[in-house]
């Protein structure tokens, strides 16, 4: 006892002498070192299996109107090390049980002169690091304004990055793959037009940022628990290869209004020599708080179709008329205007979708463009743009409610805000009450265009606070939220599991706006999906958009089977089948996979993964014995080889394999596919060609001996 | 017939040739000329009895991001002249029936090249001009952003102005009286410290701006019906003596987001050679829309006391504790903190005020500081600063509700927002529901400090829209609103008569913050009150504030009788008796006037008026035979002479005259007064000395012969 105490004292003396603290991951593969520089600047570094992942990097915050920022002049006044190992069950997710296992170091710093205290808390997991700034209650630091967070991430080499341009108003860029030093030169071409966009730097990129080192390490930088704080971008010093945090400013250029006791979001760095580990990591959720919703029985994974793709492709319109260039809600009388004849959200069309959903077992039907205001909704900085309760004359709320109910289908509400956040908040209670009265229990929100109030951005603290307000208010009403154009998720769905979807990246709609890169979906799981599920709206079967709208020459850069695989590879408890019923009716054999695929999972196995190239994931349906496998492939045709050793060794299964035909190609032959049924066991192996922009999808169901009669073994 | 038609054609030809239009007031004393300059710039001028009031002045708007502003290049494509004469009954007011009598000219301008249409509508009343810009529905002007309104008011001379500094965030400056050319030199001293302030120009002043010409003309410039628009300041070109509109900007520096069809507020210019005509004018209300509230039976003039002056003077506090520098609503437990012992809104003290109100016939008791959050409410840009429903532990909502009800008194709610407008809107419904559940039917709102969202100002379009939202939402709940620190009123109370009060100027509280000029109250009726009633909170009897709080050496620059007169001269349907009960108890004979004075009137007679010097008004109580007279006097002692010819010739009255004692003086002897009862008829005349900063107050009640026995005739 005395000896160990003596050892501890020695350790402490040593630690204080070099002002360094080390933290190891539970599996010992990661080592984080915290070092206070001679001038009292806190720094950290991160090694993985002896390789530098983060070279010594500064930590701190630049404050506004403050004689002394929280950057230097610190002394360590306390350190605390703890270990944690627990597990929890998400309401929905990629696996039934999530383990939360880390070693923690909390360093209390006291600033000379100001006597201010700052705690930097590090949590080191087997697959990465999370850390945050904590501002405890104290007399000399209560209210303060962040001019900029100065968190560095010093890279150890000129890695390959999968990046999109940093932007305060859009996350919907196509990914660029390049060396870090090439970012500056490629920035201009990386910034494609968007409904709202505010890029800020020639070397600014967004998180989650995925990278690969020349030595084959995979590194991912993101954030977790972004609550009441500004969203972080990364700005690269491309001479020194050091990323630094770059928060989204408000109208005054300030980046955060803070009130101690409080804390920053977590900054996360995942690392592995196996890309699959990044996908399997639950660091982001583990760094969020447990669910604040006690009764979660009303939160249900949902598969849906919708009156949507026809507007996205330009076949029909959200607007009811072309004759009202200036809608004034409460004054404009839509019963007196001439309909444009192509309004999508009309009773007959909605019923067609309800019928289709009922016929094929879908849970819901999203209807966009049902409510008045779409004639001038966009680009006008219009404050009172929607009221969220008044339908167009050809959309009968009660009739459709009852029709859907009789068919066992839920209508899904749509609340486009046009970025007019105050207007939405003013109508929120009534809009949610209207939903409940009409049997809606999920809402898709939208924030297309510039944010109101003017001067604010999609990802600043003020606007992030709005999204959070909507999610929490929705929870009061037992409403599920699928927010589009909102800030990228950071695992908040653990705390607020009614946030069942988000867009916050370039979704399928861009396939009808000129197209996305064929390897886009091999990157998203390493970037956007690190923070939570995406309402990617897959399932497009007709790749030639001109067949839907002759004036739209877009092409969906994907094979049909690639679209099927997305239901497995792009995890979400909310999955749309985006295409038109008539297109599904042409390929009902392939459509069967979309009908069959599960939304919620007991287990997920990441079989193959290389960002930008390919991805193969197997998942076991929640509470069932069936499995689903998805493979998506990038630009280069590739043969995937997987073993079925994840299957129960005591069982026999029938696998239905949806594969690209040999001559399939995302551009020239996307609809060429094969479907075959085979018998598989946990000894089975599959070697399967995936076309350019292709993939495969497999549904695997436990089978009796009778059922497998006549089927070949794989 | 043919001849008159020919004459009309000639007139039209003439008008188009010189591109000029003339409009006369119903009494022919005012002539407004509209002239289109050679380059198509619209201009107007205004003459009164042959004297220039407004010299030729340009009209128009500078647009943002627009190739062509709405400044020039116009042709007249239509003119329309109409006359209007009607009358209407306000829900409350200075008179029972208001006449709305004007001649109107609407000039339709079409801009060459853009083909945009702009209508300038002029309404010429006997006592002034109102005009506004109208933007009709049209293809080439739907959404547009105002960079600046360019409305000129060219003065005909170097008038004397009663002005406060133009400011985006405060209206609470003391008035400066100076020549127009002296404004620049006096600006620095005119800007006294305030909780939030954003002055913008060395020659910028606020409306309503009162002026007097060397020739003895009184001119007043203000605006009416400020709805969904930015509040107008006036910026003086002091070389040419031309005022130009200067709107309050938003966070981006923009001044208005417009959607046609729409219009600007009215710009008003009142003019007379008799200052009393300015006070008697109802132009501002007449230029507003009729009431939008159908059932107004719940809107009731209210006389109240409150737990307020003790906090203003510093005797007690809004905050409950001094131990919580960082309140986190929902987390901070006020039952566990040490009370500071001077919290004003405690049960015992509130009961004391309820008792006092009941004893003396007051309708209501305002209680500030009742709800949690006051410990760090100010100056921190705190978003979630109040929840408006949670009381401090020593304020028992239910108990006090029942106590007040049993005593026949209404509690008045207080909602300080600290400028955090979004937070208030988020809580508005619940806060109003809480009020109704607890028997409150009036709320005093407050906007002390900087506006949130950051970058916005107290008087920009965005924030004005907030105040309007609160008034309209309150009307839904049948709640009366008294908004402090909100934008100055512009007659909107005609349309929303539940807006029974506003501060929007330097109120009595400044007498405890160092004092206001003794002539302040002789100016306010010509400036602030042009737009609507002010919750000035008069009735202070103890002028030496150190007697309330030894640490406060402020002095109230007013005699006691001046304070009484304010209940007549400062018209408001909401009147506070601001002082502490113990101070009223020392002067119960004088307090009787405050108890007696009416709040609502059949008729008002403006007997004497000179801005900055004196003011005498007589008013007949609504539905009663009694009259009340108030005289307030500026710095120079003065003998006022008035006739009682406004009284009913068939009746005899007893007048109770509250007058300054001969040696009274606002500074050295403010509490010296006399009270005498005399008999008056409509033949009576009064000659009465008013002290420096003094005045007199008279209550006049119809009397039987028995009652007047022993009383002298005046």
Interface residues (C-beta under 8 A of the other chain):
Chain A: X137 X139 X142 X143 X145 X250 X251 X252 X254 X257 X259 X260 X261 X325 X326 X328 X376 X380 X381 X382 X383 X422 X425 X426 X429 X453 X454 X455 X456 X462 X465 X469
Chain B: X137 X139 X142 X143 X145 X250 X251 X252 X254 X257 X259 X260 X261 X325 X326 X328 X376 X380 X381 X382 X383 X422 X425 X426 X429 X453 X454 X455 X456 X462 X465 X469
